[in-house]
Amino acid sequence: MDLPLVVGVDGSEPSLRAVDWAADEAVLRGIGLRVVYASLWERYEGGSLSEDLGKPSEEVLAEDVVESAARRARERHPDLKVTPVVLPEEPEYALVHEGRQASAVVVGSRGRSGVAEFLLGSVSLTVAAQADCPVIVLRGNQDKQAVPGTHGRVVLGVGEDGAESPAVRFAVGEAQLRGVPLEAVRAWRCPAHETTDHPLMAGEPARLHEQRAAEALDGALHDVPADADVHRRTVEGHARRVLADLSHDADLLVVGAKRREGHFGLQLGRVTHAALHHSACPVAVVPGPVRPK
């Protein structure tokens, strides 16, 4: 049985646009969609909100948030199986828990807080850092659909995880679902302290680092199916800046997230953290295998 796709909603416009994207993604995958609203906000804000809308807070919570989002998904794709879910829990905890039985979790970049659009909300950041499944954060122009894409390519940031990286497998699958090329990118830099006096760098200070980047890229893509349309690319520069620049011409940016045994904090590396805050397109954060402390 295929696991459903989960999308978190809170009634904000970014979360409703996330519903559109998630509905497209669920249809691409041929799976159902769970529309999840989870919050304890009614304890504190339910009275004022219900007064504004002229309805009891419970009705506001169940009808105006979850049902309107589910109806939006059904109108977009009438044949899509949509399940609305209301959970009286903190949204971070609920969505991480939902991710244990999901193919992926989709969230908007921010919610009701009113924080500027370019800043990433705490819920999105926490879920991306702690979920056991891929988390797709709708960055950039959130009016984009999952398909047809504007740019016709998926970008993968290749890290240190090697050929068994779940991020590689996820990115290849997403590109194939969309019928677009995958651009696998490995950034490299020549450290400032290395000069032509270094025995391995004589004549071409950057050549060795570029070669190593190309080898790392080939190793990461070693098990990619032969029929996959994958373009390899090494780029000089900080990985954070390279991926942010490439995201302007991508429909989806895929990055990995490391997991450490017994560690429950925000397990995002600097590159993944930067992608979530600065990408111009949706970002898929794919957790890697749990590693020993």
N, C-alpha and C positions, 0 to 999 in steps of 0.2 A: 504494500500500500504506500503510495506516494505521500510524503508529508506536505501539509498545506503551506502556503505563504502567509505570513502574519504582517499586518500593517497596524501601527499604532496611531490612534487618532485622539484629538482632544477638542475638536470643534474649531480650531484655528485654520486659517486659510492654507498655510504651509502643509498641515496634516491632511487637508482635503485634496490638495494637489498630489500628496504622497499616495492617497487612495487611487487616483487616476493611474499613476505610474505603476503601483502594485497590481492593479487590475490587469493592465497590459502584460506585466511580467508573469502573472499567474496563468493567463491565457497562453503565453509563449511556452510555458512549462507544462501546460495541460493539467494543472492542479487547482485545488480550491483555494479560496482566500478567506482568512479570518480577520475580521475588522475588530480591533481590541481597543476599548477605552478602559483605562485603569487610573484611578486617582482617589485620594482622600480629601480633595479640595472642598467637597461639599460640607465638610465639617466646619470650614472657615468662611467659604464664600457662597455656599449654596443659598443662603437666605437672600443676600443682595441680588444674586443673579436671578433667582426665581421671581423676585419682586419685579425686576426689569422685564422679564418675559411673561409674567402673569401666569406662571405654572409652578407646581410643586417642584422642589429640587430633584426629586427622584425621577419625575417625568422628564425634566430638562436633561438629566443625565442619560436616561435610557433612550428617549425618543429623539431629541434634538441633536444629540451627538452621534450615538452609534447607529441608529436607524437611518438618519439622513446620509451618513457616510456609506452605509451598506447599500442604500437605494442608489446613491451616486455610482457605485461600482456596478450594480446590476443594470442601470441604464446605459452604462458605457459598454458592457458586455452581457447581453441578456442571458446567454447560456452559461455564464460563469456561476459556479456554486459559491455563494457568499454566506458566511456565518458571522453574525454580530455577537460580540462578547463584551459584557460589562464586569469588571473586576474591582472590588473595593480594596485596592492595594496601591502602594506607591507605584507610579508608572515604570520606574527603572527596574524594580524587583519583578513586576508582573511581566514585562516584555522579555527580560532575561529568562525568566521561568518558561514563558511561552516558546522561546527559542529552542528549548530542549526537545520539542516535538514539532519543529518547523523546518522547512527547507531553507528559509531565510526570513529575516525580519526587515521590514522597510519602515523608516521613520523620516519625518520632515527635519529640516535643519534646526528649527526652533518651534516653540509652541505659543502659548498664550502670554508669555511673560512680557512681550512688547520690546524685547531686546532687538537691537538692530539686525536686519536681515543677514548681514555678512558674518555675524557671530554665531557660533554653534551652541545650541542649547545644552544644558547639563544632562537632560534625559538622553538625548541622542549620543552624547559623548560617553556616558556611562554604559549604555546598552552596547555600543560599538566596542567598548573596552572589555566587557565581561560576558557577552553572549557566547554560547557554544556553537552557534551556527553563523553563517555569513550575515552581516548587517549592512543594509544599503541605506545610506544617508543622502537625501535629496538635496544636494548642494547646487549652486549656480542657478541657472534659469529653470525654475521648477515647473514651468509650463511645458517643458519637454515631455514627450511620451517615451515609454520604453521602446516602442516601435511605431512608425518608422523613425529611425534616428536622424538627427540633423546632419551629423558628420559621417556616419557610416563606419565607425571603427570603435573598438574597445582597446584601452591602453592598460597594460599590466606593468606595475613597478616590480622588478625582479630584485629580491633581497638576497639573504644568505641561506635560505632554507633548502636549496638544492632541488633535485628532480622530484622529490616527493612532496613538494609544497602544495598544500590544499589551494592556495591562491592561484597557482598555475592552472590546476585542474578546473577551478571555478571560472577563471577568465577564458579558458579555451571553450568551455561549455557555453558561456554567455555569448561569445562571438559566434559560435556555431548556431545557437538558437536564433540569433538575429540575422545570420547569413552575411556577416561582415568580417573584415580582416581583424586579427588581433595584432597589435603592435606591442611587442615585449621590449621593455626598455631597462637598460642597466646604466646608471650614472657612475662616473668615475672622476677622480681628481688626482692631480699630482701635488703631493704635499709641498708646502712652501720651503721646508727645510731641505728638500732633496734638490741637488744641483747637478750640473754636468760633471762635478768632481766624483760623484757616486759611480763606482765601477760598472754598475748595471745600467746607468742612465746616460753614459757618454754619448754625445751626438744627438740623442732624442730623449730628453728628460721625461716626456709623457708616454713614450711608446710602450713601456712595460706595463704601466697602469691600464692603458687602453686594451692591451692584449689580455690582461687578467680579467678585465670586465667582459670581454668577448667570450673568454673561456667559461666564466661564471654563467653567462647567458646561455651558452650552449649546454652546460651541465643542467641548468634548471629546466630546459626545454627538451631534455634527452628523451623523455617518455611521451612527448606530445604525439598524437596520431599523425601519420604521414599525410592524411588528407586534410588536415587542419591548415587554414590559411593564416600563417604566422609570419610576421615580419620582425626580424631581430634588429635592434638599434642600440648602439652605445653612444652616450652623450656626455661630454665633459661638463662638470659642474656639480653643485650640491644637489643631491637627490630631491630634496624638498622643493628647490626652485625648478628643477627640470620637470618634475611631475606636475607642478602647478602650471607651468607654461604649456605643457602638452595637453592638459585638461581642457584648454580653451577650444581644442579641435577634436574632442572625444565625446562620445555619448555615455561612456561609463569608464571610470578609473578604478582599477582593482589593486588593492594593496593587502599585505599580510599583517597579522598581529601575533606577537609571540605570547605564549602562555607558560607561566612558571608554576610548578607544583607548590601548593600551599600558599600562593600569593593571591590576594583578593582585591588588590588595588586596581588602578587604571593601568592595565598592561598594554600600553600603546607605545611603540617606539617613536622617536622624534619625527621620522619621515611620515609615518601613518598619522600621527597627531597633526602635523602640518597639512597633510592632504585633506583631512577633515575640516580644517579651518579655512583653507585657501583655495580649494579646488573650484573650478568653474563649471564642473559637471557632477552628476551623482557619483558617490564614492562607495564601493563595496569593500568592506573590511572583512577579511577571511581569517578566522583564527587558525593558528598552526597547532601541531600536536603539543600536548603538555610536556614540558621538559623538567628534569630534576632541578632542585634548588641549586 
